[in-house]
Amino acid sequence: MKINWGTAIVIAFVLFISFIMYFVINMSTNKKYNHDLVTADYYQQELQYQEDINKEENTNAKNYQLALKPTSEGLLLSFPKQTDAKKIKGKVFLYRPSNEQLDFEISISLSNHNLLIPDKRLLDGRWNIKVYWTYNEEEFLFKKKLTY
Protein backbone atom coordinates (compact mmCIF):
# COMPACT_ATOMS: atom_id res chain seq x y z
CA MET A 1 0.00 0.00 0.00
CA LYS A 2 1.30 3.36 -1.02
CA ILE A 3 0.61 6.53 1.08
CA ASN A 4 0.55 9.79 -0.80
CA TRP A 5 1.64 13.11 0.74
CA GLY A 6 -1.94 14.27 1.52
CA THR A 7 -2.61 11.15 3.59
CA ALA A 8 0.75 11.58 5.37
CA ILE A 9 -0.15 15.19 6.35
CA VAL A 10 -3.52 14.06 7.75
CA ILE A 11 -1.84 11.26 9.73
CA ALA A 12 0.74 13.74 11.08
CA PHE A 13 -2.03 16.15 12.20
CA VAL A 14 -3.98 13.36 13.89
CA LEU A 15 -0.87 12.16 15.72
CA PHE A 16 0.02 15.70 16.82
CA ILE A 17 -3.51 16.41 18.08
CA SER A 18 -3.52 13.05 19.92
CA PHE A 19 -0.19 13.93 21.52
CA ILE A 20 -1.49 17.32 22.75
CA MET A 21 -4.79 15.85 23.98
CA TYR A 22 -2.91 13.20 26.00
CA PHE A 23 -0.99 15.90 27.90
CA VAL A 24 -4.07 18.10 28.44
CA ILE A 25 -6.07 15.20 29.87
CA ASN A 26 -3.11 13.99 31.95
CA MET A 27 -2.49 17.43 33.48
CA SER A 28 -6.15 18.09 34.28
CA THR A 29 -6.89 14.71 35.90
CA ASN A 30 -3.63 13.93 37.71
CA LYS A 31 -3.72 14.96 41.40
CA LYS A 32 0.01 15.56 41.35
CA TYR A 33 -0.54 18.73 39.32
CA ASN A 34 -2.69 20.89 41.60
CA HIS A 35 -4.38 23.80 39.80
CA ASP A 36 -6.01 25.49 42.80
CA LEU A 37 -5.62 29.16 43.53
CA VAL A 38 -2.58 30.01 45.60
CA THR A 39 -4.74 30.76 48.64
CA ALA A 40 -8.32 29.78 49.32
CA ASP A 41 -9.53 33.36 49.85
CA TYR A 42 -7.55 34.94 47.00
CA TYR A 43 -10.27 37.41 45.96
CA GLN A 44 -10.89 38.57 49.54
CA GLN A 45 -7.17 39.22 49.94
CA GLU A 46 -7.13 41.29 46.74
CA LEU A 47 -9.90 43.51 48.14
CA GLN A 48 -7.85 44.04 51.31
CA TYR A 49 -4.70 45.00 49.38
CA GLN A 50 -5.02 48.80 49.83
CA GLU A 51 -5.49 48.37 53.58
CA ASP A 52 -2.29 46.33 53.66
CA ILE A 53 -0.45 49.09 51.79
CA ASN A 54 -1.65 51.63 54.37
CA LYS A 55 -0.49 49.41 57.24
CA GLU A 56 2.94 48.96 55.64
CA GLU A 57 3.26 52.73 55.12
CA ASN A 58 2.33 53.23 58.79
CA THR A 59 5.05 50.73 59.77
CA ASN A 60 7.64 52.61 57.70
CA ALA A 61 6.51 56.05 58.93
CA LYS A 62 6.85 55.03 62.61
CA ASN A 63 10.06 53.08 61.88
CA TYR A 64 8.60 49.97 63.51
CA GLN A 65 10.42 47.40 61.41
CA LEU A 66 10.60 43.86 62.72
CA ALA A 67 13.74 41.72 62.66
CA LEU A 68 13.86 38.03 61.73
CA LYS A 69 16.70 35.83 62.91
CA PRO A 70 17.01 32.07 62.43
CA THR A 71 18.14 30.28 65.60
CA SER A 72 18.59 26.64 66.57
CA GLU A 73 15.16 26.69 68.30
CA GLY A 74 13.36 28.26 65.32
CA LEU A 75 12.74 31.66 63.79
CA LEU A 76 13.06 34.60 66.21
CA LEU A 77 10.82 37.58 65.41
CA SER A 78 11.90 40.77 67.23
CA PHE A 79 9.50 43.67 67.67
CA PRO A 80 10.72 47.29 68.02
CA LYS A 81 12.39 48.09 71.34
CA GLN A 82 10.70 51.51 71.57
CA THR A 83 7.30 49.81 72.07
CA ASP A 84 5.73 48.28 75.16
CA ALA A 85 5.68 44.55 74.37
CA LYS A 86 2.58 43.86 76.48
CA LYS A 87 0.48 46.24 74.33
CA ILE A 88 1.34 44.48 71.07
CA LYS A 89 -1.40 42.20 69.74
CA GLY A 90 -1.89 40.55 66.37
CA LYS A 91 -1.22 37.49 64.25
CA VAL A 92 1.67 35.97 62.34
CA PHE A 93 0.82 34.14 59.10
CA LEU A 94 3.37 31.80 57.58
CA TYR A 95 2.57 30.79 54.04
CA ARG A 96 4.35 28.05 52.12
CA PRO A 97 3.93 28.63 48.33
CA SER A 98 4.72 25.01 47.46
CA ASN A 99 2.34 23.28 49.90
CA GLU A 100 -0.91 24.68 51.30
CA GLN A 101 -1.01 22.08 54.10
CA LEU A 102 2.09 23.63 55.71
CA ASP A 103 0.54 27.11 56.12
CA PHE A 104 -0.17 28.16 59.69
CA GLU A 105 -0.98 31.12 61.92
CA ILE A 106 0.26 32.15 65.37
CA SER A 107 -1.35 34.69 67.71
CA ILE A 108 0.96 37.33 69.15
CA SER A 109 1.15 37.45 72.92
CA LEU A 110 4.43 38.90 74.17
CA SER A 111 6.12 39.28 77.53
CA ASN A 112 9.31 40.62 75.94
CA HIS A 113 10.01 41.98 72.46
CA ASN A 114 10.65 38.57 70.89
CA LEU A 115 8.38 35.89 69.46
CA LEU A 116 9.80 32.45 68.67
CA ILE A 117 8.31 30.41 65.84
CA PRO A 118 9.29 26.80 66.67
CA ASP A 119 11.66 24.95 64.38
CA LYS A 120 9.38 21.89 64.27
CA ARG A 121 6.71 23.94 62.44
CA LEU A 122 9.11 25.17 59.75
CA LEU A 123 10.43 22.91 57.03
CA ASP A 124 13.42 23.94 54.98
CA GLY A 125 12.50 25.98 51.93
CA ARG A 126 10.68 29.13 50.86
CA TRP A 127 8.22 30.87 53.23
CA ASN A 128 6.25 34.10 53.07
CA ILE A 129 5.64 35.72 56.45
CA LYS A 130 3.02 38.38 57.21
CA VAL A 131 2.76 39.94 60.65
CA TYR A 132 -0.43 41.93 61.29
CA TRP A 133 -0.05 43.72 64.62
CA THR A 134 -1.54 46.61 66.57
CA TYR A 135 0.06 48.91 69.08
CA ASN A 136 -1.81 51.78 70.77
CA GLU A 137 -4.81 51.26 68.47
CA GLU A 138 -2.64 51.68 65.34
CA GLU A 139 -2.34 48.88 62.79
CA PHE A 140 0.95 47.74 61.30
CA LEU A 141 2.05 45.15 58.76
CA PHE A 142 5.37 43.45 58.16
CA LYS A 143 5.88 41.23 55.10
CA LYS A 144 8.93 39.27 54.09
CA LYS A 145 9.88 36.38 51.84
CA LEU A 146 12.47 34.10 53.36
CA THR A 147 14.24 30.82 52.83
CA TYR A 148 14.53 28.81 56.02
Secondary structure, 3 states (H helix, E strand, C coil): CCCCHHHHHHHHHHHHHHHHHHHHHHHHHCCCCCCCCCCCCHHHHHHCHHHHHHHHHHHHHHCCCCEEEECCCEEEEECCCCCCHHHCEEEEEEECCCCHHHCEEEEEECCCCEEEEEHHHCCCCEEEEEEEEEECCEEEEEEEEEEC
